[in-house]
Amino acid sequence: MGFRVGLTYNAKSDYPLKPGDPPDANAEFDHDDTIGVIEDAIAAGGHEVVRVGNARQVLEWGERLKTLDIVFNIAEGYEGRNRESQVPILLEMLRVPFVGGDGLTLGVTLDKIITKKLLLAEGIPTPRFVELTDPDQSWSVELPYPLIVKPRYEGSSKGLRKTSLVTGAQELAQQARWLIETYRQPALVEEFIEGREFTVALIGNDPPEVQPVVQIQIEGRLELGRLFYTFDHIRSGADYVCPAQIEDGLRRELEAVALKTYQAVECLDFGRVDIRVDRAGRASVLEINPLPSLSTEDVFWFVARAQGMTYEAIINKVLDAALARYGLKPHNEGASVSARRSR
């Protein structure tokens, strides 16, 4: 049985860079090719796919959205820390089913400081941090160096470059000033974890299914030390090792902390947890992304391939989780397309 599936997204082509914009201003938005392959993957599951677009286009659709059975949402929104919540809230108001987290989950997790406070309340390890709104107060930061300076509410490594890792108060002040002025938001100043980095994808609900652990490789290195993921690394291509070649004890720990994080912020249908492991083997959650990239160059494709699944199958597995959650499809019904390798 096929469904009429709407697709909401923000395309990079809709937001050309303006004079004065940083090069990563539209980093969160999807390439037209990515939107196309997701559309094709859903259609491969026997569904009719209807492109809806961004939040403004959702508003234009209005009540016509009710002609859709469900919406597959990958829209990042535009402007401010509530941008990822825009499409889910509109769909919720219209009582239109949709794939992925609701507006509250997406709002909480885009704001890294709110996320970290929630993780700490749940007993989930995360690097120590402070918020910096005034670069002239950098001297008051009492965390041990090195530190990493990030935008408070961005993703896709926006605002991260080599100078984001600072080793003293003067460097911290310079980087914080640049970030606050460039991205017009507070800086998250975080303890930097030297060691290895992993990401864990999850799919489904009640209970979610933890996918194979993925290790991040940067510049050919798995033991990263002070290397970290920047926007330049995204543009030059990602290196992932899946499944990660790690000891069983660490794998189980990463799976457990990823699952606890996913459930703590009440992710739905799919998500991805980024974790850094120090040289003593201690894991710390960097962030949880309930709206992760589904590009064929990103983690979910590597996870699919590691399990002998096609890209189309893993996209439909996410869709099936949402359909089951809304009672549109039985929980025990198989994936919409064959998992047989075809790519």
Steps between C-alpha positions, in 0.01 A plus 500: 500500500648829390449837666493858377813642660582871513864606510601814690854637470719806466702497177835676480397638162216694666744690724795633299773657710477876542792745524649476847365151570748244634565215254299260715190721537279245320692189616194347664294498180494208258639480150241447227664162430440388859134602486470308175651176631278508810197556276605207280563279805151561640348438157692171483293394802188518288390845616393813316735784595386863493753779545375762745816698579589731786297651785371789289379253240335293774304814589399542136378140487286551810202265518607327178764321706220282633490329161833341598517186713828601664783750454866396492664803660865593445444879515757690706302824513635849463630742766529463874524217749141389437547458124493119501170512689320708237377222269413246775292755688307600188434136417394429857257793492343357184500147648704367211719198592871549443829311524744593776509697822245761598563871542604471864762233437642683199511831687668356809763312303596783264592708806819327618492658845142394573591152375800477731296609800248227422775240457651593834159474667469147356847399616637477146868599472571811292803733492503785755402836354416866547303747289681814388301800383775760549849423364647745751397257775719221362740541790226374735479156333642251750495186289838336423643557153480396221141611443281498190279795407171425321184692405230438758232389254634369171575164339697359205822632656394861433741738664764232554844555351857426609513810720195376694742301718660747740783458747487826696286795602618725216416241235166437670412871493593531132305191394196584713489853361514374142231240562260730687532773237481264201213277612319748726460258790679405822805275499504158661844456656555131565770279646676332208522122515821367345459150362261323262161600361198285423145547381209267563181502292169375638178412322155440640300524821392277790780394497731679257747284310864595549690483171866392462745739666684725253848636565605837359826509308663837436802549273554124503511479880273310738686611813416868453680664790422868448350457154127569473233529235478840330290642217799453268494127570135485395581668171798271433303183573441289808691191603304246703593154621188288540475289698764653725788262569489528879490274801161359602498681835537842342246414230243404762569819694457716190177323409364543852584869532363569151171326583470683833564834325247426222235419758590791730408759237209288373623450145255337262560270202868580447794694637876506544717543811857635475740378768864572581710244692806622690832316526383336824204349314233728652213592270344848491200600290569801280150534358185323389356571156134400453512637145824349367619515143365224278743573219647201316840630616404501866462261793167333421626376164811352664281337765276352231792363301657344811179301550463395137209741451433734213471874550135473395437238768639704789305812396182293490589344835488852648170569322356168619587587861292818472213323321488241780512772767191663351323167463510523121700181470543199732816505713598153384457566129825480308682782327338644191783400269739211488815532708695318228817686403458676167737795508 
